[in-house]
Amino acid sequence: MKQDIAIYGAGGLGREFALLISQINRLTEEWNFIGFFDDNISPNTKVDGTPVLGNLQTSQEWKNPLNLVLAIADPQIRFDLREKLANNKLRFPTLIHPQSNAGDVVQNRFGEGVIITAGAILTTGITVGDFVIINLATTIGHDAHIGSFSSLMPGCSISGNVQIGERSQVGTGARILQNISIGAQSVIGAGAVVTKSFSAKSKLIGIPATNRAE
Ligand SMILES: CC(C)(COP(=O)(O)OP(=O)(O)OC[C@H]1O[C@@H](n2cnc3c(N)ncnc32)[C@H](O)[C@@H]1OP(=O)(O)O)[C@@H](O)C(=O)NCCC(=O)NCCS
């Protein structure tokens, strides 16, 4: 039987995740997509033909079992939102796009609420924490670790043995060379090439990337 699913965030990312759900359904008919939650759009407004069900309070008070996808790109905002969703009717499924390659399903470990979109490729020995977003055409090499609530934007290359701390954001097209550790809550700019390890709360920009955190 199909399970109800909704998306928190009806912006561009939320609409992309709705597409992801419809593309999974073409193969498995797994999900009954019932709508979006959004704090800035009035209830019953239609977004791409699907209603906005309500806001944070509506989701907190939802009475039936519901799978929820968090479509908020900013890691800290997504983390804060998850903290507020203390409703035991909510489940946070991991969604894997049928045209991605999540790699070795025995060796790789995925937390809850992980979203892997089209064209992403993972290999083996990889751990992906809760609520990580792995965006279009990103690649992740062997034995990498992606900390919880991190967002990997489209086209990132994460090499083997890379460790990324939780709540980090890796900008589109960024590359991280092998065996490098990036501390938690770091931001890596679009197109950066990270050639050495950095501590938490770094802001890494350029080629080779330097830390611009104040
Ligand atoms: C790195 C980043 C977080 C910096 O944001 P910020 O702190 O607001 O920085 P600003 O926009 O104020 O820019 C500060 C300076 O850095 C430069 N800069 C910003 N991002 C840069 C990048 N990715 N590479 C090189 N230089 C960059 C700016 O041109 C500016 O230079 P200037 O002082 O000479 O004018 C951001 O620019 C970025 O790259 N985000 C990733 C976005 C992304 O991947 N989006 C994908 C959406 S799907």
The ligand as a Tripos MOL2 file, in Angstrom:
@<TRIPOS>MOLECULE
LIG
   48    50     1     0     0
SMALL
NO_CHARGES

@<TRIPOS>ATOM
      1 C1         31.2260   30.9270   -0.6370 C.3       1 LIG1
      2 C2         29.9100   31.6260   -0.4010 C.3       1 LIG1
      3 C3         29.1240   30.8780    0.6670 C.3       1 LIG1
      4 C4         30.2840   33.0310    0.0820 C.3       1 LIG1
      5 O1         29.1510   33.7280    0.3910 O.3       1 LIG1
      6 P1         29.3090   35.1660    1.1240 P.3       1 LIG1
      7 O2         30.0370   35.0080    2.4270 O.co2     1 LIG1
      8 O3         27.9370   35.7430    1.1750 O.co2     1 LIG1
      9 O4         30.2810   35.9470    0.1730 O.3       1 LIG1
     10 P2         29.9940   37.2060   -0.7420 P.3       1 LIG1
     11 O5         28.9330   36.8990   -1.7390 O.co2     1 LIG1
     12 O6         29.7950   38.3790    0.1710 O.co2     1 LIG1
     13 O7         31.3730   37.3770   -1.5110 O.3       1 LIG1
     14 C5         32.5670   37.7590   -0.8460 C.3       1 LIG1
     15 C6         33.6810   37.7570   -1.8650 C.3       1 LIG1
     16 O8         33.9960   36.3960   -2.2210 O.3       1 LIG1
     17 C7         33.7950   36.1950   -3.6370 C.3       1 LIG1
     18 N1         33.2050   34.8760   -3.7770 N.ar      1 LIG1
     19 C8         32.0020   34.4600   -3.3140 C.ar      1 LIG1
     20 N2         31.8130   33.1880   -3.6070 N.ar      1 LIG1
     21 C9         32.8870   32.7750   -4.2800 C.ar      1 LIG1
     22 C10        33.2530   31.5340   -4.8440 C.ar      1 LIG1
     23 N3         32.4490   30.4800   -4.7530 N.pl3     1 LIG1
     24 N4         34.4460   31.4440   -5.4640 N.ar      1 LIG1
     25 C11        35.2590   32.5170   -5.5630 C.ar      1 LIG1
     26 N5         34.9720   33.7300   -5.0190 N.ar      1 LIG1
     27 C12        33.8000   33.8510   -4.3950 C.ar      1 LIG1
     28 C13        32.8670   37.3180   -4.0780 C.3       1 LIG1
     29 O9         33.0180   37.5910   -5.4410 O.3       1 LIG1
     30 C14        33.3270   38.4500   -3.1830 C.3       1 LIG1
     31 O10        34.5140   38.9670   -3.7120 O.3       1 LIG1
     32 P3         34.8760   40.5460   -3.5690 P.3       1 LIG1
     33 O11        34.9650   40.8130   -2.0890 O.co2     1 LIG1
     34 O12        36.1770   40.6590   -4.2720 O.co2     1 LIG1
     35 O13        33.7370   41.2590   -4.2200 O.co2     1 LIG1
     36 C15        29.0310   31.6750   -1.6610 C.3       1 LIG1
     37 O14        29.4210   32.6730   -2.5760 O.3       1 LIG1
     38 C16        28.9790   30.3520   -2.4160 C.2       1 LIG1
     39 O15        29.8390   29.9920   -3.2280 O.2       1 LIG1
     40 N6         27.9030   29.5880   -2.1040 N.am      1 LIG1
     41 C17        27.6200   28.3520   -2.7540 C.3       1 LIG1
     42 C18        26.3410   28.5280   -3.5710 C.3       1 LIG1
     43 C19        25.9140   27.2780   -4.2790 C.2       1 LIG1
     44 O16        26.6480   26.3320   -4.4570 O.2       1 LIG1
     45 N7         24.6720   27.2530   -4.6950 N.am      1 LIG1
     46 C20        24.1110   26.1020   -5.3410 C.3       1 LIG1
     47 C21        22.6320   26.2370   -5.4100 C.3       1 LIG1
     48 S1         21.9120   24.7840   -6.0700 S.3       1 LIG1
@<TRIPOS>BOND
     1     1     2 1
     2     2     3 1
     3     2     4 1
     4     2    36 1
     5     4     5 1
     6     5     6 1
     7     6     7 2
     8     6     8 1
     9     6     9 1
    10     9    10 1
    11    10    11 2
    12    10    12 1
    13    10    13 1
    14    13    14 1
    15    14    15 1
    16    15    16 1
    17    15    30 1
    18    16    17 1
    19    17    18 1
    20    17    28 1
    21    18    19 ar
    22    18    27 ar
    23    19    20 ar
    24    20    21 ar
    25    21    22 ar
    26    21    27 ar
    27    22    23 1
    28    22    24 ar
    29    24    25 ar
    30    25    26 ar
    31    26    27 ar
    32    28    29 1
    33    28    30 1
    34    30    31 1
    35    31    32 1
    36    32    33 2
    37    32    34 1
    38    32    35 1
    39    36    37 1
    40    36    38 1
    41    38    39 2
    42    38    40 1
    43    40    41 1
    44    41    42 1
    45    42    43 1
    46    43    44 2
    47    43    45 1
    48    45    46 1
    49    46    47 1
    50    47    48 1
@<TRIPOS>SUBSTRUCTURE
     1 LIG1         1 GROUP 0 **** ****
